[in-house]
Amino acid sequence: MKNVIHIVKLSVGTESVDSLLAWQKTRAATHPDGLPYHITRMWPKREEEILAGGSVYWVIKGSIQARQRVLGFEEVIGGDGIRRCAFILDPEITRTAPALKRPFQGWRYLKPEDAPIDLSEGREADDALPPELAGALAEIGIL
């Protein structure tokens, strides 16, 4: 079995999974292959493990709410001449069970056994709980 590792990342300024999706559609239009991407300062040292089936788990309003499979990495040189890393992402976003996450900077590795489960087909259309309620339920272990 392949060693797989995921990444957990804050989606700064995002209000919901739908707003993340809308922002990424706009961003994808600027990529040569039409794929969504996210630029970060650091290149992951565990690149091979991420590319073996890893995802970015998005923290929105204090809890992990969705994930996207990582398809690759590309070097991006900013206008300031600094080398950065673009995470090339699958356009499909999978909603996950909410998992409370404290604020942090950058991104962190996430072991598969610590990742929240995907919501089952059809549950994506359920009305989302308010973030505060989802966070409180996750904190006491109900979600």
PyMOL commands that set and color helices and strands:
alter all, ss='L'
color gray80, all
select helices_A, chain A and resi 17-28+47-51+112-114+123-125+131-139
alter helices_A, ss='H'
color red, helices_A
select strands_A, chain A and resi 6-10+37-40+55-60+63-77+83-89+94-100+107-110
alter strands_A, ss='S'
color yellow, strands_A
deselect
rebuild
show_as cartoon
